[in-house]
């Protein structure tokens, strides 16, 4: 039953009013400081999440580029490669046949 009587045991009503005002100011200051602390912590979390997200995107982009280049063909390492096609314009089959005949004899 002691908790049902919530009054301050001070004989001076001015002291009672001062305690109530100080209590209200302390609660208000705690709420304001808590709000700004959460605001600062939230902004730090958002900035860190953005940095990590950009880093993961960059790594995925680099891995995808390496994967795509690996699929396109082997990479040359500092060597010059000349690609092209050729076509046989003339064959001298009579010379080949005479060489084969000489080899048989």
Residue pairs with C-beta under 8 A, 6 or more apart in sequence:
8 15
8 16
8 19
10 16
10 19
69 75
